[in-house]
């Protein structure tokens, strides 16, 4: 690393916490069209002001990472030209250099060399996603997953033994949870840890190939230790999944006795990360290897935990690892920004077909279809950014102990799961559309999309498969985190909901609160949609809330009816699954829009506020348009209004057109990270 | 290549042509629910019979290619492990070996060592898409683009000079049309070919970097000659774009004087194909270098062509190259089959979460959502396959001279463009969904999706950007190929439509024929949707036809109105562009459904017919569901019926479930091409 590397000690500490609050609509007194102020004009924005808005309280952290990205921009080329063995070493070296700057340790306690600020650590990670994503994921594995597990599941002794070394990068580790046979259903992992009171050791065993640890980052090459998740067995009883620190390799990198590791080989992308498989053949570790924050085993073999329910215990452990999901969601959103920056700049350079006989060919970005393809994605990227800011703020508050109630923790987990799902799907879709919008040029590796696509593709299924994550969100919505929540599998959910009156479900889920807020804006009767303009953000929010409430209640009703009709719970779940997931989707969409609207409302008057209101409208209307069939089917959209929304989107796109370049410049992506010499000029 | 390679001489000639006719609905006497015979049962199908149905008249050709694929299955690994320089050589060697088998020459005249059967050549190419796609694309470049240009644009002399060598693979060439600055608007290419009567030579020149040939397959390394498209200038007049054979390299592979070539470097995928850029610095070629089937220059410099209109001349030249688009569409559809086969087989092995407390975990494919994600894509793959069979048959008839009228040629071009667009988008979408449906396992290169995704990604933008291709389709629909058709750019189109009465447009476009056929099934009045069942294929077709007619008329009206309102044609086009493209999309969707319905109707009664009818229903209803907002907005779908369609799709998916594996086995993909040892077993 060059001497230019910026060290965080040069950065002043972040200002007073300023996490944006979830918006509360102004109620019936809201002025219709409020966010549509100055509606027919394209504002002239200050790019720096928008960057400051986006960067938020961690602007200096983000600038530090931007500066560091510039010092090893060559890694983007190395990712293509080095073979994967060499590239893994290259990436490891960069990660160690980053560790030396402190950038990667911001989330750890200061006494172990960290920065003591979870929020800063998320901001740093997100910004790292502007660069090579193998570096990002290797950082995530080492400091987020491995380091996070030691920090969150371990106790003082583990912290003292491991944290300083791992923060410095002197001890590399991996997070061995997933198995070939179990990725989403981790409660059913096959690896066993049996306590042997005679020697006061745990014996770690892989009973069959389905239970081998798989896709484990850092395992194939660099990890010296692993945090291994295994079924704890004490005195013949099974106590559920717990985490253990298990040494894998000696100082020279050779596997220790009883450890077998196989390389997962080449992947679609992220080939700078060494994923592998691990088998344990009766590997013995000391009693202290158990990460014992939530449960312990006494020397003579008595299992002890303050949390009685095994389900709740397991969810509590998993819950502390929520940071990984928050980080992946943010990374996906930032990768989408890179793609949009390139595609929009290309659309402002590339001409195609004559606009009139005596003019040069027309710019791509002046075509209505091109605007339609890119601008709603740009608007949604801003929306997702602000939603991510909210969840990162909540993560900071919960993890730093500023917020302690259990319900807030469950809500954070649900919000993290939902934002991760929508953010990573958004990345996949946006990068694809941007690639196609650059034609053949977008296919050349030098133009960045090859790596962006390949590297981000796994985001939708790692750190939780997106569909399974939305199921988790739905479970919370349908049960309002009832006391049995953590012990409920999908069949338990069906039985739970079936056992309640639908009204009770509706009450429990707090959708009645949504209903209250809808009623003010969308009164009943045939002329409800005459009341508010489509550019009124209260109208938009009411529509999102109506959909959510209706889908949750509807899913509850269908689950109940299925059981009442005598169907097996598994069959009921299978049939209602898309509805359940749709309800979760609608919930997260509502949170995203609320975050964007709240952000806009909190801004001082000015051109930037006009621009953000414009984008917020474009996002809201695009989302309504995409699901307008549902609103038409459910009597909440007239044909006339549905068509008006489509027309308005075209008009909003034309207004975004003059500020499109400013809107992507505001992401402040270091030019070297864009590459694309022929595309962005 | 091993001695097992199967040679086409071992294959008996295809039977009597049996190209499926475009269906004519049976009219008002049709029995509602006809294709839904035996509606609530899952049929038991014979896999071999389905394979025979899919393979059609070229079953033996397809089996030959399957056998050949098996002989070099190692190339799938090589694609990952070799550096791209070595892999390019490996792919070239395979292409030469394939040429030696005759498989790649089936479309050339027998007198030059070809097979004399265009249809067979398309079938062979499509099947090759089960294997490594660099091999496929290199074959396409050499025999389709380069060879096709010599064959279709050249005359006897060119054929005698080049064809035998290129069919054998002794002469490798490239197709140098695209330039950095011009991909879609090829009429505006910058490369110049100026006739010098003094020496009776053409002087080929690249005036600036925007006019360098770019992304040209075979150019970076292997091509010895190029077919170069350039603006012909004779005696100071510009005669438009023409094609010239230009030598690039000597026998040793060194660039000839005046030729500069640069490597395009690494790409997202297809790294076994050597794409490059070419500059011409006053390169002189003989007068005979002009491929002169449609135009010639006399020795003393007089330009002669039987086709007076420059636009028509250019479109006639381009039209002869339609085979490339037909081939790419078919390749995309077959790549989707590979992805579906892997994902569906994985869904039948992988278990996740308990279905009931005393049962093993549930198979992925038994989840309603998993079925919903994969089965409509499977149904659409069958639909696209049969639509592809129709366009390949029409290509065969036109190119073999069995059909000669100009209108049929224009319709073939439009159909090829549309099928290519929908087929390649379908590939991108299907491969993505299948990857995600395999979770983390789908991300490992050994499990095939990495290459499938990366290699097929460019299909949506090469051989014509899909959006531009749909614009071409729309132009044909809106003008019914008026005599001015070929001279019309997008602004000409606007002016042309604006100059007609809307009724005239509707009449010209023959949408009135559609209307006639709709009226019988969808009578007016409020209860029209009571008349026919949603599983009645006549009802489904009428819905598709209604949408097409309505969108074409609507686009025409909007173009007219824009001009009437005094907007500039460019602005009118920009605003109506998404509508215009939507109309083309609706048109092609209708052709696809008609192809599937016709196929089913022509089948003898039996289990396979029941299965195909089931898939056809699933395809039709999924397409209606995806666009149900439009039908709701246009009064052609009641809310009740819209919801009934959604319910029916769930029910159809459950009926497809028991035969899902048979339906993918029917694709008969050689097991070695699936790889995925842990996924498909």
Interface residues (C-beta under 8 A of the other chain):
Chain A: X80 X81 X83 X178 X180 X181 X182 X183 X184 X185 X188 X214 X215 X264 X265 X266 X267 X268 X269 X351 X352 X353 X354 X355 X356 X357 X359 X361 X362 X366 X367 X368 X369 X372 X428 X432 X435 X436 X439 X440 X441 X442 X443 X444 X445 X446 X449 X450 X453 X454 X457 X458 X460 X461 X462 X465 X466 X467 X489 X490 X491 X568 X569 X570 X574 X575 X576 X577 X578 X581 X628 X629 X632 X633 X635 X639 X642 X643 X650 X678
Chain B: X80 X81 X83 X178 X180 X181 X182 X183 X184 X185 X188 X214 X215 X264 X265 X266 X267 X268 X269 X351 X352 X353 X354 X355 X356 X357 X359 X361 X362 X366 X367 X368 X369 X372 X428 X432 X435 X436 X439 X440 X441 X442 X443 X444 X445 X446 X449 X450 X453 X454 X457 X458 X460 X461 X462 X465 X466 X467 X489 X490 X491 X568 X569 X570 X574 X575 X576 X577 X578 X581 X628 X629 X632 X633 X635 X639 X642 X643 X650 X678
